[in-house]
């Protein structure tokens, strides 16, 4: 049937048209090569290599078979609201269930929170490098993303003075991430206080993505949510995806001021009207009881980061940036003469190792690649040997051309 006109679409589809799968092109190509039979070492996405604790799986199944499959409500199931209130009350005694909203994962929570805070004409400040989906979350609202440079020489810690320079009259929100993806930076309480003072002076909201809260390598976790001077302007988003190795269960939340939660509740209800009760029961158990999953992952990821550092120490063209938390490590490949993206493609095509180009996370990471630490030690060591081989080949090729 011949079309006689062009169908119309909402402007959000245009704003997001180039912010989806393009950032993951190396990863997608690697998956395609693997499906076609080429053995690939995949070091791209941040998916824990441990399963969830058996007790959590059993609780989820128990709840499902017990009939916990009916509709929920917009705020969250009573048990998980209590568990989350108890969790955050340990950090700030004034927290109640009115400070909590439940969502299916951190991503959904972040989307809803941003929809509740900004709109066209507003600006959102984000440290660069930044997690790959932040740009799309901000663009969805029609607001403008303003990158704030995170400097490698300062271990990618956001500096209050850099934030101050980036603020404009239309700035409304600082989107903060600590521990940070992709750099592994963990902000100190002092740094957060200085950043918070800038936000207070300019009347900015602080939205803090704390999904890696339990994955720090010795550095003390700090949050603006815990600072009484910043409580009225801080909203935390998080989930059990990383802390309990349960990304597929899509169980997250937002914690913030009571008025904010009341205003956002209709937005949440309009989006999805509740999460799955049987997954909420599992989440309540995860949050309220002690499991060793995060401790095991912390040990694994730190050990593997050191494997990367040691394996590449003798290669002058590759410089590792040891993380302070999270499940990734950055490697500066700029001395090879290639950008991070070109290096990632060469590594995939020549050595069959898939990593994320730094440019997927912003302009400040264009000379880096991001390596996921979620594969066994021996597989990671093999991948590092192949990476060093590529660097040597590039050095020799450059010498021949000189």
Secondary structure as a PSIPRED ss2 file (coil, helix, strand):
# PSIPRED VFORMAT (PSIPRED V4.0)

   1 X C   1.000  0.000  0.000
   2 X C   1.000  0.000  0.000
   3 X C   1.000  0.000  0.000
   4 X C   1.000  0.000  0.000
   5 X C   1.000  0.000  0.000
   6 X C   1.000  0.000  0.000
   7 X C   1.000  0.000  0.000
   8 X C   1.000  0.000  0.000
   9 X C   1.000  0.000  0.000
  10 X C   1.000  0.000  0.000
  11 X H   0.000  1.000  0.000
  12 X H   0.000  1.000  0.000
  13 X H   0.000  1.000  0.000
  14 X H   0.000  1.000  0.000
  15 X H   0.000  1.000  0.000
  16 X C   1.000  0.000  0.000
  17 X C   1.000  0.000  0.000
  18 X C   1.000  0.000  0.000
  19 X C   1.000  0.000  0.000
  20 X C   1.000  0.000  0.000
  21 X H   0.000  1.000  0.000
  22 X H   0.000  1.000  0.000
  23 X H   0.000  1.000  0.000
  24 X H   0.000  1.000  0.000
  25 X H   0.000  1.000  0.000
  26 X H   0.000  1.000  0.000
  27 X H   0.000  1.000  0.000
  28 X H   0.000  1.000  0.000
  29 X H   0.000  1.000  0.000
  30 X H   0.000  1.000  0.000
  31 X H   0.000  1.000  0.000
  32 X H   0.000  1.000  0.000
  33 X H   0.000  1.000  0.000
  34 X H   0.000  1.000  0.000
  35 X H   0.000  1.000  0.000
  36 X C   1.000  0.000  0.000
  37 X C   1.000  0.000  0.000
  38 X C   1.000  0.000  0.000
  39 X C   1.000  0.000  0.000
  40 X C   1.000  0.000  0.000
  41 X E   0.000  0.000  1.000
  42 X E   0.000  0.000  1.000
  43 X E   0.000  0.000  1.000
  44 X C   1.000  0.000  0.000
  45 X C   1.000  0.000  0.000
  46 X C   1.000  0.000  0.000
  47 X C   1.000  0.000  0.000
  48 X C   1.000  0.000  0.000
  49 X C   1.000  0.000  0.000
  50 X C   1.000  0.000  0.000
  51 X C   1.000  0.000  0.000
  52 X C   1.000  0.000  0.000
  53 X C   1.000  0.000  0.000
  54 X H   0.000  1.000  0.000
  55 X H   0.000  1.000  0.000
  56 X H   0.000  1.000  0.000
  57 X H   0.000  1.000  0.000
  58 X H   0.000  1.000  0.000
  59 X H   0.000  1.000  0.000
  60 X H   0.000  1.000  0.000
  61 X H   0.000  1.000  0.000
  62 X H   0.000  1.000  0.000
  63 X H   0.000  1.000  0.000
  64 X H   0.000  1.000  0.000
  65 X H   0.000  1.000  0.000
  66 X C   1.000  0.000  0.000
  67 X C   1.000  0.000  0.000
  68 X C   1.000  0.000  0.000
  69 X C   1.000  0.000  0.000
  70 X C   1.000  0.000  0.000
  71 X C   1.000  0.000  0.000
  72 X C   1.000  0.000  0.000
  73 X C   1.000  0.000  0.000
  74 X C   1.000  0.000  0.000
  75 X C   1.000  0.000  0.000
  76 X C   1.000  0.000  0.000
  77 X C   1.000  0.000  0.000
  78 X H   0.000  1.000  0.000
  79 X H   0.000  1.000  0.000
  80 X H   0.000  1.000  0.000
  81 X H   0.000  1.000  0.000
  82 X H   0.000  1.000  0.000
  83 X H   0.000  1.000  0.000
  84 X H   0.000  1.000  0.000
  85 X H   0.000  1.000  0.000
  86 X H   0.000  1.000  0.000
  87 X H   0.000  1.000  0.000
  88 X H   0.000  1.000  0.000
  89 X H   0.000  1.000  0.000
  90 X C   1.000  0.000  0.000
  91 X C   1.000  0.000  0.000
  92 X C   1.000  0.000  0.000
  93 X C   1.000  0.000  0.000
  94 X C   1.000  0.000  0.000
  95 X C   1.000  0.000  0.000
  96 X C   1.000  0.000  0.000
  97 X H   0.000  1.000  0.000
  98 X H   0.000  1.000  0.000
  99 X H   0.000  1.000  0.000
 100 X E   0.000  0.000  1.000
 101 X E   0.000  0.000  1.000
 102 X E   0.000  0.000  1.000
 103 X E   0.000  0.000  1.000
 104 X C   1.000  0.000  0.000
 105 X C   1.000  0.000  0.000
 106 X H   0.000  1.000  0.000
 107 X H   0.000  1.000  0.000
 108 X H   0.000  1.000  0.000
 109 X H   0.000  1.000  0.000
 110 X H   0.000  1.000  0.000
 111 X H   0.000  1.000  0.000
 112 X H   0.000  1.000  0.000
 113 X H   0.000  1.000  0.000
 114 X H   0.000  1.000  0.000
 115 X H   0.000  1.000  0.000
 116 X H   0.000  1.000  0.000
 117 X H   0.000  1.000  0.000
 118 X C   1.000  0.000  0.000
 119 X C   1.000  0.000  0.000
 120 X C   1.000  0.000  0.000
 121 X C   1.000  0.000  0.000
 122 X C   1.000  0.000  0.000
 123 X E   0.000  0.000  1.000
 124 X E   0.000  0.000  1.000
 125 X E   0.000  0.000  1.000
 126 X E   0.000  0.000  1.000
 127 X E   0.000  0.000  1.000
 128 X E   0.000  0.000  1.000
 129 X C   1.000  0.000  0.000
 130 X C   1.000  0.000  0.000
 131 X C   1.000  0.000  0.000
 132 X C   1.000  0.000  0.000
 133 X C   1.000  0.000  0.000
 134 X H   0.000  1.000  0.000
 135 X H   0.000  1.000  0.000
 136 X H   0.000  1.000  0.000
 137 X H   0.000  1.000  0.000
 138 X H   0.000  1.000  0.000
 139 X H   0.000  1.000  0.000
 140 X H   0.000  1.000  0.000
 141 X H   0.000  1.000  0.000
 142 X C   1.000  0.000  0.000
 143 X C   1.000  0.000  0.000
 144 X E   0.000  0.000  1.000
 145 X E   0.000  0.000  1.000
 146 X E   0.000  0.000  1.000
 147 X E   0.000  0.000  1.000
 148 X E   0.000  0.000  1.000
 149 X E   0.000  0.000  1.000
 150 X C   1.000  0.000  0.000
 151 X C   1.000  0.000  0.000
 152 X H   0.000  1.000  0.000
 153 X H   0.000  1.000  0.000
 154 X H   0.000  1.000  0.000
 155 X C   1.000  0.000  0.000
 156 X C   1.000  0.000  0.000
 157 X C   1.000  0.000  0.000
 158 X C   1.000  0.000  0.000
 159 X C   1.000  0.000  0.000
 160 X H   0.000  1.000  0.000
 161 X H   0.000  1.000  0.000
 162 X H   0.000  1.000  0.000
 163 X H   0.000  1.000  0.000
 164 X H   0.000  1.000  0.000
 165 X H   0.000  1.000  0.000
 166 X H   0.000  1.000  0.000
 167 X C   1.000  0.000  0.000
 168 X C   1.000  0.000  0.000
 169 X C   1.000  0.000  0.000
 170 X C   1.000  0.000  0.000
 171 X E   0.000  0.000  1.000
 172 X E   0.000  0.000  1.000
 173 X E   0.000  0.000  1.000
 174 X E   0.000  0.000  1.000
 175 X E   0.000  0.000  1.000
 176 X E   0.000  0.000  1.000
 177 X E   0.000  0.000  1.000
 178 X C   1.000  0.000  0.000
 179 X C   1.000  0.000  0.000
 180 X C   1.000  0.000  0.000
 181 X C   1.000  0.000  0.000
 182 X C   1.000  0.000  0.000
 183 X C   1.000  0.000  0.000
 184 X C   1.000  0.000  0.000
 185 X C   1.000  0.000  0.000
 186 X C   1.000  0.000  0.000
 187 X C   1.000  0.000  0.000
 188 X C   1.000  0.000  0.000
 189 X H   0.000  1.000  0.000
 190 X H   0.000  1.000  0.000
 191 X H   0.000  1.000  0.000
 192 X H   0.000  1.000  0.000
 193 X H   0.000  1.000  0.000
 194 X H   0.000  1.000  0.000
 195 X H   0.000  1.000  0.000
 196 X H   0.000  1.000  0.000
 197 X H   0.000  1.000  0.000
 198 X H   0.000  1.000  0.000
 199 X H   0.000  1.000  0.000
 200 X H   0.000  1.000  0.000
 201 X H   0.000  1.000  0.000
 202 X C   1.000  0.000  0.000
 203 X C   1.000  0.000  0.000
 204 X C   1.000  0.000  0.000
 205 X E   0.000  0.000  1.000
 206 X E   0.000  0.000  1.000
 207 X E   0.000  0.000  1.000
 208 X E   0.000  0.000  1.000
 209 X E   0.000  0.000  1.000
 210 X C   1.000  0.000  0.000
 211 X C   1.000  0.000  0.000
 212 X C   1.000  0.000  0.000
 213 X C   1.000  0.000  0.000
 214 X C   1.000  0.000  0.000
 215 X C   1.000  0.000  0.000
 216 X E   0.000  0.000  1.000
 217 X C   1.000  0.000  0.000
 218 X C   1.000  0.000  0.000
 219 X C   1.000  0.000  0.000
 220 X C   1.000  0.000  0.000
 221 X C   1.000  0.000  0.000
 222 X C   1.000  0.000  0.000
 223 X C   1.000  0.000  0.000
 224 X H   0.000  1.000  0.000
 225 X H   0.000  1.000  0.000
 226 X H   0.000  1.000  0.000
 227 X C   1.000  0.000  0.000
 228 X C   1.000  0.000  0.000
 229 X C   1.000  0.000  0.000
 230 X C   1.000  0.000  0.000
 231 X H   0.000  1.000  0.000
 232 X H   0.000  1.000  0.000
 233 X H   0.000  1.000  0.000
 234 X E   0.000  0.000  1.000
 235 X E   0.000  0.000  1.000
 236 X E   0.000  0.000  1.000
 237 X E   0.000  0.000  1.000
 238 X E   0.000  0.000  1.000
 239 X E   0.000  0.000  1.000
 240 X C   1.000  0.000  0.000
 241 X C   1.000  0.000  0.000
 242 X C   1.000  0.000  0.000
 243 X C   1.000  0.000  0.000
 244 X C   1.000  0.000  0.000
 245 X C   1.000  0.000  0.000
 246 X C   1.000  0.000  0.000
 247 X H   0.000  1.000  0.000
 248 X H   0.000  1.000  0.000
 249 X H   0.000  1.000  0.000
 250 X C   1.000  0.000  0.000
 251 X C   1.000  0.000  0.000
 252 X E   0.000  0.000  1.000
 253 X E   0.000  0.000  1.000
 254 X E   0.000  0.000  1.000
 255 X E   0.000  0.000  1.000
 256 X C   1.000  0.000  0.000
 257 X C   1.000  0.000  0.000
 258 X H   0.000  1.000  0.000
 259 X H   0.000  1.000  0.000
 260 X H   0.000  1.000  0.000
 261 X H   0.000  1.000  0.000
 262 X H   0.000  1.000  0.000
 263 X H   0.000  1.000  0.000
 264 X H   0.000  1.000  0.000
 265 X H   0.000  1.000  0.000
 266 X H   0.000  1.000  0.000
 267 X H   0.000  1.000  0.000
 268 X H   0.000  1.000  0.000
 269 X H   0.000  1.000  0.000
 270 X H   0.000  1.000  0.000
 271 X H   0.000  1.000  0.000
 272 X C   1.000  0.000  0.000
 273 X C   1.000  0.000  0.000
 274 X C   1.000  0.000  0.000
 275 X C   1.000  0.000  0.000
 276 X C   1.000  0.000  0.000
 277 X H   0.000  1.000  0.000
 278 X H   0.000  1.000  0.000
 279 X H   0.000  1.000  0.000
 280 X H   0.000  1.000  0.000
 281 X H   0.000  1.000  0.000
 282 X H   0.000  1.000  0.000
 283 X H   0.000  1.000  0.000
 284 X H   0.000  1.000  0.000
 285 X H   0.000  1.000  0.000
 286 X H   0.000  1.000  0.000
 287 X H   0.000  1.000  0.000
 288 X H   0.000  1.000  0.000
 289 X C   1.000  0.000  0.000
 290 X C   1.000  0.000  0.000
 291 X C   1.000  0.000  0.000
 292 X C   1.000  0.000  0.000
 293 X H   0.000  1.000  0.000
 294 X H   0.000  1.000  0.000
 295 X H   0.000  1.000  0.000
 296 X H   0.000  1.000  0.000
 297 X H   0.000  1.000  0.000
 298 X H   0.000  1.000  0.000
 299 X H   0.000  1.000  0.000
 300 X H   0.000  1.000  0.000
 301 X H   0.000  1.000  0.000
 302 X H   0.000  1.000  0.000
 303 X H   0.000  1.000  0.000
 304 X H   0.000  1.000  0.000
 305 X H   0.000  1.000  0.000
 306 X H   0.000  1.000  0.000
 307 X H   0.000  1.000  0.000
 308 X H   0.000  1.000  0.000
 309 X H   0.000  1.000  0.000
 310 X H   0.000  1.000  0.000
 311 X H   0.000  1.000  0.000
 312 X H   0.000  1.000  0.000
 313 X C   1.000  0.000  0.000
 314 X C   1.000  0.000  0.000
 315 X C   1.000  0.000  0.000
 316 X C   1.000  0.000  0.000
 317 X C   1.000  0.000  0.000
 318 X C   1.000  0.000  0.000
 319 X E   0.000  0.000  1.000
 320 X E   0.000  0.000  1.000
 321 X E   0.000  0.000  1.000
 322 X C   1.000  0.000  0.000
 323 X C   1.000  0.000  0.000
 324 X C   1.000  0.000  0.000
 325 X E   0.000  0.000  1.000
 326 X C   1.000  0.000  0.000
 327 X C   1.000  0.000  0.000
 328 X E   0.000  0.000  1.000
 329 X E   0.000  0.000  1.000
 330 X E   0.000  0.000  1.000
 331 X E   0.000  0.000  1.000
 332 X E   0.000  0.000  1.000
 333 X C   1.000  0.000  0.000
 334 X H   0.000  1.000  0.000
 335 X H   0.000  1.000  0.000
 336 X H   0.000  1.000  0.000
 337 X C   1.000  0.000  0.000
 338 X C   1.000  0.000  0.000
 339 X C   1.000  0.000  0.000
 340 X H   0.000  1.000  0.000
 341 X H   0.000  1.000  0.000
 342 X H   0.000  1.000  0.000
 343 X H   0.000  1.000  0.000
 344 X H   0.000  1.000  0.000
 345 X H   0.000  1.000  0.000
 346 X H   0.000  1.000  0.000
 347 X H   0.000  1.000  0.000
 348 X H   0.000  1.000  0.000
 349 X H   0.000  1.000  0.000
 350 X H   0.000  1.000  0.000
 351 X H   0.000  1.000  0.000
 352 X C   1.000  0.000  0.000
 353 X E   0.000  0.000  1.000
 354 X E   0.000  0.000  1.000
 355 X E   0.000  0.000  1.000
 356 X E   0.000  0.000  1.000
 357 X E   0.000  0.000  1.000
 358 X H   0.000  1.000  0.000
 359 X H   0.000  1.000  0.000
 360 X H   0.000  1.000  0.000
 361 X H   0.000  1.000  0.000
 362 X C   1.000  0.000  0.000
 363 X H   0.000  1.000  0.000
 364 X H   0.000  1.000  0.000
 365 X H   0.000  1.000  0.000
 366 X C   1.000  0.000  0.000
 367 X C   1.000  0.000  0.000
 368 X E   0.000  0.000  1.000
 369 X E   0.000  0.000  1.000
 370 X E   0.000  0.000  1.000
 371 X E   0.000  0.000  1.000
 372 X E   0.000  0.000  1.000
 373 X C   1.000  0.000  0.000
 374 X C   1.000  0.000  0.000
 375 X C   1.000  0.000  0.000
 376 X C   1.000  0.000  0.000
 377 X H   0.000  1.000  0.000
 378 X H   0.000  1.000  0.000
 379 X H   0.000  1.000  0.000
 380 X H   0.000  1.000  0.000
 381 X H   0.000  1.000  0.000
 382 X H   0.000  1.000  0.000
 383 X H   0.000  1.000  0.000
 384 X H   0.000  1.000  0.000
 385 X H   0.000  1.000  0.000
 386 X H   0.000  1.000  0.000
 387 X H   0.000  1.000  0.000
 388 X H   0.000  1.000  0.000
 389 X H   0.000  1.000  0.000
 390 X H   0.000  1.000  0.000
 391 X H   0.000  1.000  0.000
 392 X H   0.000  1.000  0.000
 393 X H   0.000  1.000  0.000
 394 X H   0.000  1.000  0.000
 395 X H   0.000  1.000  0.000
 396 X H   0.000  1.000  0.000
 397 X H   0.000  1.000  0.000
 398 X H   0.000  1.000  0.000
 399 X H   0.000  1.000  0.000
 400 X H   0.000  1.000  0.000
 401 X H   0.000  1.000  0.000
 402 X C   1.000  0.000  0.000
